[in-house]
Amino acid sequence: MLSWTLVFLVVAVIAAVFGFGGIAASAAGIAQILFFIFLVLFVVSLVMGATRRGL
């Protein structure tokens, strides 16, 4: 999922360089949403791993 975030971030930067503001804003928004979903899933997996080991 983090790789998709990076893809959308690169698309947003390239679109911004070429002057496509709407596409850049959309791609940046998607990248931001995917990044936060990745963070939530990462924290959940850390908590689940810690409870499974009994820490």
N, C-alpha and C positions, 0 to 999 in steps of 0.2 A: 504494500500500500504506500509505503514511503517512496518507492520508485515512481508511482503514478503522480505523487505530489511533486516530485522533481520534474517530471515531464510537463505537467501543467505550468509549473513555474517558469521553465525554459520557454514554453510557448507564449506565456504572458510577456516575458522580457523581449522576445523576438517581435511579437506583435506591437509592443510599445515602441520599439526602435523604428519600425516601419510606419508608425502612425495610426495603427488600428486600435483606437482607444477602447471601443466597446468590446472587442475580442480580448484585449489585454485585461480589461477589468473582469470579464467573465472567467477567463482562465485563472487569474489571480484569486478570485473568489472560490473557485473549485479547488485550487491548490490549498487554500487556507482551510476549507472544510475538511478535505482529506487529511491534512496534517493534524487537525484536532481529533479526528476520528482515530488516526494512528496513535496519538498520545493516549487517548482513553483506553484503547485496546492494549497498549503496552503496559499501562498502569494496572489494568485488570489482570493481565497475565503475570505481572510481578507479584501481585497480591495472592493470586491463586497458587503460584509456585511456592511462595513463602508459607502459605497455610498447608500445602501438601507436605512440605518437609517438616513442618512442626516448629517453625521458627517463631 
